[in-house]
Amino acid sequence: MALELIGILAALGSAATWAVGALLLKPFAERLPAMALAFAKGVFGLGVLGGLILVIGPANPSWTTAAILFLSGVLGIGVADTLFFKALRELSSHSVVQLMLLGQVATIAMAVVFLGESLFWLQWLGVGLVILGVAIVLMAPEEGAEQGADARATRRGVLFGLGSVMAMAVSVTMAKGALDEADALTATWLRIAGGVVSLFLFAPLFYLGRGNWLSPILADWRLAIRFCLIATFVTLGGFFLSLLAMKLTPLAIANTLLSTEPLFVLLIMALFYRETPGARRLTGSLVGVAGVAIISARTLFT
């Protein structure tokens, strides 16, 4: 019971961290290339987590487990993080976080298709509520958005966000089984390593003829330090705590608590930015979170 309580607190901490991270990282996403941000965040995270592993003592997962976690990182960080930053450039922080709720539905769908799990009618109702909640938020106009170019940017942002969600869902599905053999800290390091290596190998191909893809973030060392400090906070709070939550609690409980990110965003915006959320955004957030709770209800109460 004590371990499960730690897992519950870890899930809530992860949700709060991702909410804060989305708000703090948005100015960087608007100014710097998405791949450069994902790479810098990964490199710094590797250093921090590597130091912690050396202090605590390294684990020795099998080569198969390590390979699965590494490939999971290629998708979950190399692909999903890059698309996340691209979406953050085009959409508000709240819309991006709300869009991430679809990851819960995508993960469930993959479990049904690839793992042979089944859903009963109440859980399908929950799936529908998640999709409805996301749609309500995304139909709300972005602050300051106008017709034309801004509308096209919003559509691009939604597509980037959906791509990030799908990549992350596949990544989580791959990593879940490997957590039975690897501890959360080592699993997080291996996943980040996969993302960093994939970005180092493939990012230059996307920037052919457009200069050094890392130069914008390296040009201002003060900016780079600020970003790395925030990235460390997100890495430890977001990645590590989410894996710890999935390891110590049933996946349904962890997913339910991790899906509270939109509510944390609304709370932070209200407390620190004095921003009152619109009725549509508040309604969409509550509908989406209620949907995830319904999806998990059978596991939570049996």
Summary of the structure (lengths in Angstrom):
residues: 302
radius of gyration: 18.6
end to end distance: 15.4
largest distance: 57.7
contacts: 1081
relative contact order: 0.22
helix: 81%
strand: 0%
